[in-house]
Amino acid sequence: MNSTDRQPGSAAPIRNSAKALIVRDGRLLLTRNVGWRGDEYFILPGGGQEHGETLAAALQRECLEEIGATVRVLSLRYIREYIGKHHAFAERHSGVHALEFMFVCELLDEPGTHAQSNPDAGQTGMVWLPPGELKRHQIFPAVLGELIAADGTLTGPVYLGDVN
């Protein structure tokens, strides 16, 4: 049985997404977004994997769409689960179960080199944040503020668990 053969009332499929960890001069590249409540938040560039697409191909496509740059996908660094009913936005995300695969990436050209063909609906820009500023902002996943050392080194385990 595949996801299109679900029985009525069965759970939605788990959504895979690929995210880019791009660090330059100790700073992390994030997209700036405005949420449904009007609040500003930051996330890693990337997004959902399409059927028949590898995670690396999904990440390359998403980076072109969101930051207007091509990337080389280097290595898997973190895996995050997000089970919406366990977190702050449970009223909106109760049916969400997602797996995020965060890859270390290298920029092959500068952000904005190519037209951003499909930024996220609430995306308002891009920022390079130093690790010391990550905890001062609303960042998802919030655990990134603990995983990125002052010099931009990525630390911690690969599997992060069900974190917001």
C-alpha positions as semicolon CSV with decimal commas, in nm:
position;residue;x (nm);y (nm);z (nm)
1;M;0,000;0,000;0,000
2;N;0,139;0,343;-0,087
3;S;0,033;0,687;0,034
4;T;-0,222;0,724;-0,246
5;D;-0,392;0,400;-0,134
6;R;-0,469;0,521;0,220
7;Q;-0,787;0,409;0,381
8;P;-1,042;0,676;0,474
9;G;-0,957;0,826;0,813
10;S;-0,596;0,706;0,804
11;A;-0,309;0,937;0,891
12;A;-0,141;1,165;0,639
13;P;0,196;1,046;0,512
14;I;0,518;1,159;0,674
15;R;0,666;1,448;0,475
16;N;1,038;1,445;0,394
17;S;1,225;1,768;0,344
18;A;1,586;1,862;0,281
19;K;1,746;2,168;0,441
20;A;2,076;2,345;0,370
21;L;2,333;2,419;0,639
22;I;2,541;2,690;0,475
23;V;2,806;2,845;0,698
24;R;3,037;3,122;0,581
25;D;3,277;3,315;0,803
26;G;3,112;3,151;1,103
27;R;2,764;3,275;1,003
28;L;2,462;3,062;0,913
29;L;2,246;3,145;0,610
30;L;1,875;3,150;0,694
31;T;1,560;3,268;0,524
32;R;1,360;3,540;0,701
33;N;0,988;3,473;0,715
34;V;0,666;3,616;0,857
35;G;0,428;3,366;1,018
36;W;0,051;3,346;1,023
37;R;0,043;3,553;1,344
38;G;0,263;3,824;1,192
39;D;0,573;3,719;1,384
40;E;0,919;3,704;1,227
41;Y;1,105;3,373;1,224
42;F;1,407;3,219;1,052
43;I;1,456;2,878;0,893
44;L;1,715;2,696;0,687
45;P;1,670;2,715;0,310
46;G;1,511;2,402;0,169
47;G;1,183;2,223;0,149
48;G;0,976;1,924;0,058
49;Q;1,096;1,630;-0,142
50;E;0,884;1,548;-0,446
51;H;0,797;1,194;-0,553
52;G;1,083;1,043;-0,755
53;E;1,331;1,311;-0,644
54;T;1,641;1,243;-0,435
55;L;1,694;1,450;-0,121
56;A;2,000;1,610;-0,281
57;A;1,805;1,706;-0,594
58;A;1,522;1,843;-0,378
59;L;1,768;2,057;-0,185
60;Q;1,934;2,192;-0,499
61;R;1,592;2,282;-0,643
62;E;1,472;2,441;-0,320
63;C;1,787;2,652;-0,282
64;L;1,739;2,790;-0,634
65;E;1,374;2,863;-0,555
66;E;1,430;3,024;-0,213
67;I;1,775;3,185;-0,213
68;G;1,848;3,212;-0,585
69;A;2,173;3,016;-0,557
70;T;2,308;2,681;-0,666
71;V;2,461;2,457;-0,403
72;R;2,675;2,148;-0,379
73;V;2,526;1,905;-0,128
74;L;2,815;1,769;0,077
75;S;2,708;1,557;0,374
76;L;2,412;1,476;0,592
77;R;2,461;1,640;0,933
78;Y;2,129;1,634;1,122
79;I;1,795;1,455;1,107
80;R;1,501;1,617;1,282
81;E;1,153;1,484;1,335
82;Y;0,865;1,722;1,384
83;I;0,540;1,581;1,518
84;G;0,318;1,887;1,523
85;K;0,081;1,783;1,800
86;H;0,376;1,784;2,043
87;H;0,478;2,146;1,989
88;A;0,379;2,511;2,023
89;F;0,167;2,525;1,708
90;A;-0,032;2,210;1,781
91;E;-0,361;2,381;1,696
92;R;-0,238;2,433;1,337
93;H;0,004;2,140;1,303
94;S;-0,175;1,854;1,481
95;G;-0,175;1,642;1,163
96;V;0,185;1,719;1,064
97;H;0,462;1,460;1,091
98;A;0,777;1,559;0,906
99;L;1,133;1,440;0,873
100;E;1,396;1,703;0,795
101;F;1,732;1,601;0,658
102;M;1,984;1,882;0,709
103;F;2,285;1,872;0,480
104;V;2,608;2,069;0,490
105;C;2,616;2,257;0,160
106;E;2,860;2,472;-0,031
107;L;2,743;2,773;-0,229
108;L;2,844;2,754;-0,595
109;D;2,733;3,113;-0,652
110;E;2,608;3,397;-0,436
111;P;2,253;3,405;-0,299
112;G;2,041;3,614;-0,534
113;T;2,250;3,525;-0,841
114;H;1,945;3,357;-0,993
115;A;1,587;3,477;-0,965
116;Q;1,407;3,328;-0,667
117;S;1,150;3,132;-0,862
118;N;0,939;2,998;-0,576
119;P;1,016;3,142;-0,231
120;D;0,800;3,024;0,060
121;A;0,472;3,213;0,101
122;G;0,591;3,408;0,406
123;Q;0,954;3,450;0,301
124;T;1,071;3,811;0,318
125;G;1,447;3,775;0,268
126;M;1,771;3,608;0,371
127;V;2,015;3,674;0,654
128;W;2,357;3,556;0,766
129;L;2,340;3,518;1,146
130;P;2,638;3,455;1,373
131;P;2,589;3,171;1,624
132;G;2,568;3,414;1,916
133;E;2,255;3,571;1,768
134;L;2,066;3,248;1,695
135;K;1,911;3,227;2,042
136;R;1,791;3,590;2,023
137;H;1,560;3,512;1,733
138;Q;1,274;3,273;1,666
139;I;1,453;3,002;1,469
140;F;1,320;2,663;1,364
141;P;1,441;2,423;1,468
142;A;1,529;2,620;1,783
143;V;1,793;2,360;1,874
144;L;2,020;2,510;1,603
145;G;2,118;2,776;1,856
146;E;2,270;2,502;2,070
147;L;2,427;2,301;1,788
148;I;2,633;2,572;1,620
149;A;2,948;2,671;1,806
150;A;3,076;3,029;1,822
151;D;3,308;2,965;1,526
152;G;3,027;2,817;1,312
153;T;3,127;2,455;1,373
154;L;2,832;2,215;1,368
155;T;2,822;2,006;1,687
156;G;2,598;1,747;1,849
157;P;2,434;1,422;1,744
158;V;2,302;1,346;1,396
159;Y;1,955;1,244;1,511
160;L;1,791;1,533;1,697
161;G;1,459;1,363;1,772
162;D;1,118;1,530;1,780
163;V;1,219;1,892;1,829
164;N;1,061;2,226;1,745
